[in-house]
Structures are given as C-alpha cells and as structure tokens.
Amino acid sequence: MNKSQMINTLTEKTDCPIKTADKVVRIFFDSIKEALSEGDKVEIRGFGSFTVKHYEAYLGRNPRTGESVRVPPKKLPVFRTGKDLRHRVDQSREQGVKLVENRRKPRND
C-alpha cells in the first residue's frame, strides 16, 4: 500500500473528503518525520516504534578500487514492529502456508 492508496482507504472508511484524508495522512507522516529529526522516539502501541540509531564513523573500503574510505558518522531511522503487528503478520503467513499445502495435497478420486 502506498500513500495514495492509504488516502483512498481513509476516504472510503470515514466518508470524509479526499482533501481532508490527504491532509490527515500528510500531517501524520510529517509529525513522525519531525519527531525523528529532533531525536525523539515515536511509539504507536500495537503497530511499532520508530527510533533514530546513531552510527559512529568508520574506515570502509571502496569495492571497485579497494581504496580505503572514511565513512562519516550518521543517524538513520529504524522501525521496530510491535507485538500485535508481528502476531498478525505471522498469522496471515501461517494461513498462506496452509492454503499452499492444501493445494498440493493429491486428490483421492
């Protein structure tokens, strides 16, 4: 699902105008971006949490030339799934495996 699909789903489920749904989705993601850029943690119970991970500088190697390259320190956003989301995805995976197994079973005619 991409952002446009999310906006359409929100519009369908709430009967709000598409411009309102677009604004809500943009505000939601902008709020997450702003919090992370300020170094805050964003936690959505049952879904997951966004944090900022700090990486120290290190000496890397250019794979093409083999030359040593200094990689500067950096901060990257990290998402960790919540317990409910992990469970729900795992359940859907298990159901998908059962469907595939049922298709593979030979029929006894």
N, C-alpha and C positions, 0 to 999 in steps of 0.2 A: 504494500500500500504506500502510495506517495502522498505528498501534501494535498494535492488537488483531490484525490480520492477521499482523503480524510475530511476535507471541507464538504464534499458532496455527501458523505455519510452523516456528518453532523447536521447538515441541512435536512436530509431525509428523516432523521430520527427525532429532530426537535421542531421541525416545521418553521425554522427561523429563516430569514432571507439569506441568500448566499453571501452577500456582502458582510452580514453580521458574523456568519460562520467563518468566513475568511479572516475577519478581524480577530476573532477569538483564537483561532489557530495560530495566527501570527504573534499575538500577544503571548500566548502560551510558550511558543518556542523562543521568542525574544527574551522572555523572563528567564528561561533556563540558560540561554547564552550569556545574558548579563550576569547572572549569579556565578556562573563558572568563570567568567572573565575576571570577576572580583575575588576569586579563590574560594567561594562558598561551595558547599555540598548541596545538591538538590535530591531530596528523597521523596518518592511517590510510593506510599505503602501499597504493597501487593504487586507493584509493577517493577520497581527497581530504583537504583540511585546513580546519580552522576557525580563524579568527583574529578579533581584535577590531580594528575600524577606528575611529580617532578623528576626529571631525568638529569643526572649530572653529565658534565662534558666528558668525552672520552676520545681516545685515538682510534679512528676507524681506518679502513683500507678501501681504496677505490678498486672495485673488482676488475675494471677494464685495464688499468695501468699498473695496479699493485702498489701505487704510491700511498703513503700514509697521509691521512687527512684528519684534521682536528674537527670533531663534531661538537658544536656548542651545546650548552645546557638548554633544555627545553621543557615546556609544560604541555601535556596532552590531556584532553578529556577522556575519561574512562567511564563506561557504563557497566554496572553490575546488576544482573536480573534479581528481582525479588522472588521470594519463596513461592508465592501464588502463581506468578508467571511461569517460573520453571516447571511447576507441577502441571499447569495447564498445557504447556507445550509438550511435556513428556507424555501426558495422557493422549494428546492428539497423535503423537508419534506412535504410541503403542496401538492405537486404534488403526492407524495406517498400516502397521505391520500385520495386524490381524486380517485386514482386508486383503492384503497381498497374499498371505498364507492361505486364505480361503479360496482365492483364485487358482492357486497352484495345486490344490487337492484334486486328485483324479476323481472323476465321477464314476459311480458304480451303477451302470445301466443294466 
